[in-house]
Amino acid sequence: MSTGGLPTWPWAGAVADDLPPPERLLLDAIRAWHAAARMSTPPLPASQFVLVTEEAGSAAMPLDALLRWAPISAGCPLCPRVLPQEAALLLASALAQRGVRSEALAAFLRLLPLQSAYGAMPAAIHLGCALRRAGLLLRHPIREAIRPRPAARG
C-alpha cells in the first residue's frame, strides 16, 4: 500500500490554540492520556475528564485502545505547538472517522509498523463514531487538500 499520496497534514507544527475545536479536544485528550501514563497513573480517566467537557466521554475507551496500539511521543498538556506524531495521529483519526479506511490505514502505516497499524484501525473507527455521536466532526483532510483555492484578485 502506498503512503506517498497523502496530503501534508497542516497541523504539524501548528499552534495548538489555532486548531478547530474537535481537533483541539482530541489533542488535549491525547496529551492528558500521555501525561498520566508518564506519571504511572491510570491514563483512561485523565483523557475521559477532557472528553467529558464536550459531552464526548464515551470516546475515552476507544481513545485508550487507540493510544495503546499507537504509542506516539505526545507533547505535554501545555505544549504550544502540535508535534509531528500528534499531527499524524490526528490525520489518521480524521480519515477513520470520515470513512476512508484505506487512507486511514495508510496514515497509520506512516506512523506505526504493520501489525500495530492494523490493530489501531478498529479503535480509530470506534473513536470516530463516538466523537460523531457527540456532534464532533474532525476535518476531512483529503477534501481540505484538494479544495481549490480562491483566485487572487488584483
C-alpha positions in Angstrom: 0.0 0.0 0.0 1.4 3.4 -1.0 1.6 6.0 1.7 3.1 8.7 -0.5 -0.1 10.2 -2.0 -1.5 11.5 1.3 -1.5 15.3 1.7 0.8 17.0 4.1 -1.2 17.5 7.2 -1.4 21.1 8.1 -1.5 20.6 11.9 2.2 19.6 12.2 3.9 22.5 13.9 0.7 24.5 14.2 -0.2 26.5 17.3 -2.4 24.2 19.3 -4.8 27.0 20.2 -5.4 27.6 16.5 -6.8 24.1 15.9 -10.5 23.7 15.2 -12.4 22.7 18.4 -12.8 18.9 17.6 -9.1 18.6 16.8 -8.1 20.6 19.9 -10.3 18.4 22.1 -8.8 15.2 20.7 -5.2 16.7 21.0 -5.9 17.7 24.7 -7.3 14.2 25.4 -4.2 12.5 23.8 -1.8 14.8 25.8 -3.7 14.1 29.1 -3.6 10.4 28.4 0.2 10.5 27.8 0.8 12.8 30.8 -1.0 10.4 33.1 0.8 7.4 31.6 4.2 9.1 32.2 3.3 9.7 35.8 2.3 6.0 36.2 -1.3 6.8 36.9 -4.3 5.3 35.0 -4.5 7.2 31.7 -8.1 6.4 30.8 -9.7 8.7 33.5 -7.3 11.5 32.5 -8.5 11.5 28.9 -12.1 11.0 29.9 -12.0 14.1 32.1 -11.0 16.1 29.0 -13.6 14.5 26.7 -16.5 14.9 29.1 -16.2 18.7 28.8 -17.7 18.4 25.3 -20.1 15.5 26.1 -17.8 13.0 24.4 -16.9 10.9 27.4 -17.9 7.7 25.5 -14.9 8.4 23.3 -12.4 7.7 26.1 -12.4 3.9 25.8 -11.7 3.8 22.1 -9.1 6.6 22.5 -7.4 4.5 25.2 -7.4 1.5 22.9 -6.0 3.6 20.0 -3.2 5.0 22.1 -2.2 1.6 23.4 -1.9 0.4 19.8 -0.2 3.6 18.6 2.5 4.6 21.1 3.4 8.0 19.8 5.5 10.7 21.5 3.0 13.3 22.6 3.7 16.7 24.0 2.9 17.9 27.5 -0.6 19.2 28.1 0.7 22.8 27.9 3.0 22.5 24.8 2.1 25.4 22.5 2.7 23.5 19.2 1.4 20.3 17.7 4.2 17.7 17.4 4.6 15.7 14.1 3.4 12.4 15.6 0.4 14.1 17.2 -0.5 15.6 13.8 -0.1 12.2 12.1 -2.5 10.6 14.7 -5.0 13.4 14.1 -4.8 12.8 10.4 -5.4 9.0 10.8 -8.2 9.6 13.2 -9.9 12.1 10.9 -9.6 9.7 7.9 -11.0 6.8 10.0 -13.9 9.0 11.2 -14.8 10.1 7.7 -14.9 6.5 6.4 -11.9 6.4 4.1 -10.4 3.4 5.7 -7.7 2.6 3.2 -6.3 6.1 3.5 -6.6 5.9 7.3 -4.6 2.7 7.3 -2.0 4.4 5.0 -1.8 7.2 7.5 -1.3 4.7 10.4 1.4 3.0 8.3 3.4 6.2 8.2 3.4 6.2 12.0 3.3 2.5 13.0 4.6 -0.9 12.0 2.1 -3.1 10.0 0.6 -5.1 12.9 0.1 -2.0 15.1 -1.5 -0.1 12.2 -4.0 -2.9 11.6 -4.6 -3.1 15.4 -5.2 0.6 15.7 -7.8 0.7 12.9 -10.8 -0.7 14.9 -10.1 1.6 17.8 -9.8 4.6 15.4 -13.1 3.8 13.8 -14.8 3.4 17.2 -13.3 6.7 18.3 -14.6 8.4 15.2 -18.1 7.1 15.8 -18.1 8.2 19.4 -16.9 11.7 18.5 -19.6 11.8 15.8 -22.3 10.8 18.2 -21.2 13.7 20.4 -21.5 16.0 17.4 -17.8 16.4 16.9 -16.6 16.1 13.3 -12.9 16.2 12.5 -12.0 17.9 9.3 -11.8 15.8 6.2 -8.1 16.2 5.3 -8.3 15.0 1.7 -11.2 17.4 0.9 -9.2 20.2 2.5 -6.1 19.3 0.5 -7.9 19.2 -2.9 -10.3 22.1 -2.4 -9.5 24.8 -5.0 -8.0 27.9 -3.6 -9.8 31.2 -4.4 -8.1 33.1 -7.2 -6.1 36.2 -6.1 -7.7 39.5 -7.0 -5.6 42.3 -8.0 
